[in-house]
Structures are given as C-alpha cells and as structure tokens.
Amino acid sequence: MRPRVGTGRTLSALKRAQIIQAGKVVFLDNGFGAASMDVIAASAGVSKMTIYRHFRSKELLFAGVIDALCRKIIDDDLEGMLLLPPKQALGKFGKKVVAIIFAKETIELHRIVVAESRRFPRLGRLFYRSGPEACIDMLELYLKRHRNVGRLAQDSPRRLAEEFLDLIRGYPHLRVLLGVDKRPSEREMRQRIDRAVQHLLG
C-alpha cells in the first residue's frame, strides 16, 4: 500500500526531491567547489541539518543529483522494457539514454565533474557509479536474460552493454561536452541507436 499524502515517509521523500532539485540548480550555477550547502538549504526551503539527514556530504548530494537523472532512464517503465524483445527493448533504452546524456543540464553537470574531479577525486567515482555504471548494470541485467540472441550468445553481457552505450554516445557526445558542436539531430541519433542495436543482435 502506498503511503498517504502527509505521512512522514511521503514528506521525507518530498524533502529529498526538493533538496536534489535545489542542489542541481546551485551546482549548475556555481560549480561543485563553490556550491554552498547553506545556499542549497535556502533554495530548497529546508535547514542545513535536514540536508545532512538525507545526504551526509556535498559529494553525496551531487551523486544524488546524478542518480536522479539516471533513474529517468532505468526506472520509467522498467518492467515493461524488460518484457520486450531485444530489438524493441534496446531501441527504447537507447532513446532514453540519448535523451538524458545529451540534455543541457546533464552536459553541464558532466563538465563540472571533469573540471572538479582533480580537486575532489571522490566526485568522479560517485558520478561514474551513480550515472554510467548504473545504466551499464541495468542493460547487463537485460542482456543476461537474452543470451541466445545474436552476439549475446558469444560475448560477455557486460562488455556488450558497455559497447552499446559507447556506440550511442561516441564522438558526438565528446564534441558537445567540449562545446565543439551542437547536439546531433534526431535523425542522426536514431541512426546511431539502430547501428548499436544491430551490433548487438548481429
């Protein structure tokens, strides 16, 4: 049974969501190093103590922001995707990945991690675990269930999951990160997804 609106559990979840949203805005405006937990608390409309009840450090709050972005890929209609045949499931998953990783806010957060990870090494590890690795884990789980299809019968599901995501992202993502180019067109991304699906299914 879902908790009724107004219960402690629901209020706690709402506060966590408020904190994550406020944290995302402050991180995007100021970068990680200059972002203040006081400013995040004020923006979220909560006390700093409340933030620390949900996130023990600024690094973990940043990881929470990345995790929330990744969950848009792996949580939405997850059970439905796992029931689809490989060609449909991979195509759907690819579209979700593209929508998130090429989103303006995701690109900006990625740039923050690259710029700040030398001073805050833990930030890079948290970003990887909360974002890319979570997506790889999700896709690996699906591929393990379809080991009799195409290349899935011959290769490691995890390696194939990484290759699939690499093929989707590729150099277009690097060019966007570096400000060299704009986000690829929908047609270009659809073609990349189709090639990535073909690579796995053979």
Contacts in CASP RR format, 6 or more apart in sequence:
PFRMAT RR
TARGET T0000
AUTHOR 0000-0000-0000
METHOD contacts of the structure
MODEL  1
MRPRVGTGRTLSALKRAQIIQAGKVVFLDNGFGAASMDVIAASAGVSKMT
IYRHFRSKELLFAGVIDALCRKIIDDDLEGMLLLPPKQALGKFGKKVVAI
IFAKETIELHRIVVAESRRFPRLGRLFYRSGPEACIDMLELYLKRHRNVG
RLAQDSPRRLAEEFLDLIRGYPHLRVLLGVDKRPSEREMRQRIDRAVQHL
LG
3 9 0 8 1.000
3 10 0 8 1.000
4 10 0 8 1.000
12 54 0 8 1.000
15 44 0 8 1.000
15 46 0 8 1.000
15 50 0 8 1.000
15 54 0 8 1.000
16 54 0 8 1.000
18 44 0 8 1.000
18 45 0 8 1.000
18 46 0 8 1.000
19 40 0 8 1.000
19 44 0 8 1.000
19 46 0 8 1.000
19 50 0 8 1.000
19 51 0 8 1.000
19 54 0 8 1.000
19 55 0 8 1.000
19 61 0 8 1.000
20 61 0 8 1.000
20 64 0 8 1.000
20 65 0 8 1.000
20 68 0 8 1.000
21 44 0 8 1.000
22 40 0 8 1.000
22 41 0 8 1.000
22 43 0 8 1.000
22 44 0 8 1.000
22 45 0 8 1.000
23 35 0 8 1.000
23 40 0 8 1.000
23 43 0 8 1.000
23 44 0 8 1.000
23 61 0 8 1.000
23 62 0 8 1.000
23 65 0 8 1.000
24 65 0 8 1.000
24 68 0 8 1.000
24 105 0 8 1.000
24 109 0 8 1.000
25 43 0 8 1.000
26 35 0 8 1.000
26 36 0 8 1.000
26 39 0 8 1.000
26 40 0 8 1.000
26 43 0 8 1.000
27 35 0 8 1.000
27 62 0 8 1.000
27 65 0 8 1.000
27 109 0 8 1.000
27 112 0 8 1.000
28 105 0 8 1.000
28 108 0 8 1.000
28 109 0 8 1.000
28 112 0 8 1.000
29 35 0 8 1.000
30 36 0 8 1.000
30 39 0 8 1.000
31 112 0 8 1.000
31 115 0 8 1.000
31 116 0 8 1.000
32 58 0 8 1.000
32 62 0 8 1.000
32 112 0 8 1.000
32 113 0 8 1.000
32 116 0 8 1.000
32 120 0 8 1.000
32 123 0 8 1.000
33 58 0 8 1.000
33 116 0 8 1.000
33 119 0 8 1.000
33 120 0 8 1.000
35 58 0 8 1.000
37 48 0 8 1.000
37 51 0 8 1.000
37 52 0 8 1.000
37 58 0 8 1.000
37 61 0 8 1.000
38 48 0 8 1.000
40 51 0 8 1.000
40 61 0 8 1.000
41 47 0 8 1.000
41 48 0 8 1.000
41 50 0 8 1.000
41 51 0 8 1.000
44 51 0 8 1.000
51 61 0 8 1.000
54 61 0 8 1.000
55 61 0 8 1.000
55 64 0 8 1.000
59 120 0 8 1.000
59 122 0 8 1.000
59 123 0 8 1.000
59 126 0 8 1.000
60 126 0 8 1.000
62 123 0 8 1.000
62 126 0 8 1.000
62 127 0 8 1.000
63 126 0 8 1.000
63 127 0 8 1.000
63 129 0 8 1.000
63 130 0 8 1.000
64 130 0 8 1.000
65 109 0 8 1.000
66 109 0 8 1.000
66 126 0 8 1.000
66 127 0 8 1.000
66 130 0 8 1.000
66 131 0 8 1.000
67 130 0 8 1.000
67 131 0 8 1.000
67 134 0 8 1.000
69 100 0 8 1.000
69 103 0 8 1.000
69 105 0 8 1.000
69 106 0 8 1.000
69 109 0 8 1.000
69 131 0 8 1.000
70 100 0 8 1.000
70 130 0 8 1.000
70 131 0 8 1.000
70 134 0 8 1.000
70 135 0 8 1.000
72 96 0 8 1.000
72 99 0 8 1.000
72 100 0 8 1.000
73 93 0 8 1.000
73 96 0 8 1.000
73 97 0 8 1.000
73 100 0 8 1.000
73 135 0 8 1.000
73 138 0 8 1.000
74 134 0 8 1.000
74 135 0 8 1.000
74 138 0 8 1.000
76 96 0 8 1.000
78 138 0 8 1.000
81 89 0 8 1.000
81 92 0 8 1.000
81 93 0 8 1.000
81 142 0 8 1.000
82 89 0 8 1.000
82 141 0 8 1.000
82 142 0 8 1.000
82 145 0 8 1.000
84 92 0 8 1.000
86 146 0 8 1.000
86 149 0 8 1.000
86 152 0 8 1.000
86 197 0 8 1.000
86 200 0 8 1.000
86 201 0 8 1.000
87 197 0 8 1.000
87 201 0 8 1.000
89 142 0 8 1.000
90 164 0 8 1.000
90 193 0 8 1.000
90 196 0 8 1.000
90 197 0 8 1.000
90 200 0 8 1.000
90 201 0 8 1.000
91 193 0 8 1.000
91 194 0 8 1.000
91 197 0 8 1.000
93 138 0 8 1.000
93 139 0 8 1.000
93 142 0 8 1.000
94 164 0 8 1.000
94 168 0 8 1.000
94 193 0 8 1.000
94 196 0 8 1.000
95 193 0 8 1.000
97 135 0 8 1.000
97 165 0 8 1.000
97 168 0 8 1.000
97 169 0 8 1.000
98 168 0 8 1.000
98 189 0 8 1.000
98 192 0 8 1.000
98 193 0 8 1.000
100 106 0 8 1.000
101 107 0 8 1.000
101 169 0 8 1.000
101 173 0 8 1.000
102 173 0 8 1.000
102 176 0 8 1.000
102 183 0 8 1.000
102 184 0 8 1.000
102 189 0 8 1.000
107 176 0 8 1.000
107 177 0 8 1.000
109 127 0 8 1.000
110 127 0 8 1.000
110 177 0 8 1.000
111 177 0 8 1.000
113 123 0 8 1.000
113 124 0 8 1.000
113 127 0 8 1.000
114 177 0 8 1.000
116 123 0 8 1.000
117 123 0 8 1.000
117 124 0 8 1.000
117 127 0 8 1.000
132 165 0 8 1.000
135 165 0 8 1.000
136 158 0 8 1.000
136 161 0 8 1.000
136 162 0 8 1.000
136 165 0 8 1.000
139 161 0 8 1.000
139 164 0 8 1.000
139 165 0 8 1.000
140 157 0 8 1.000
140 158 0 8 1.000
140 161 0 8 1.000
143 152 0 8 1.000
143 157 0 8 1.000
143 160 0 8 1.000
143 161 0 8 1.000
143 200 0 8 1.000
144 157 0 8 1.000
146 152 0 8 1.000
147 153 0 8 1.000
147 157 0 8 1.000
149 201 0 8 1.000
150 200 0 8 1.000
150 201 0 8 1.000
150 202 0 8 1.000
151 160 0 8 1.000
151 199 0 8 1.000
151 200 0 8 1.000
151 201 0 8 1.000
151 202 0 8 1.000
152 160 0 8 1.000
152 200 0 8 1.000
152 201 0 8 1.000
160 200 0 8 1.000
163 196 0 8 1.000
163 199 0 8 1.000
163 200 0 8 1.000
164 196 0 8 1.000
164 197 0 8 1.000
164 199 0 8 1.000
164 200 0 8 1.000
167 192 0 8 1.000
167 195 0 8 1.000
167 196 0 8 1.000
167 199 0 8 1.000
168 189 0 8 1.000
168 192 0 8 1.000
168 193 0 8 1.000
168 196 0 8 1.000
170 192 0 8 1.000
172 181 0 8 1.000
172 183 0 8 1.000
172 184 0 8 1.000
172 188 0 8 1.000
172 189 0 8 1.000
172 192 0 8 1.000
175 181 0 8 1.000
176 182 0 8 1.000
176 183 0 8 1.000
184 192 0 8 1.000
END
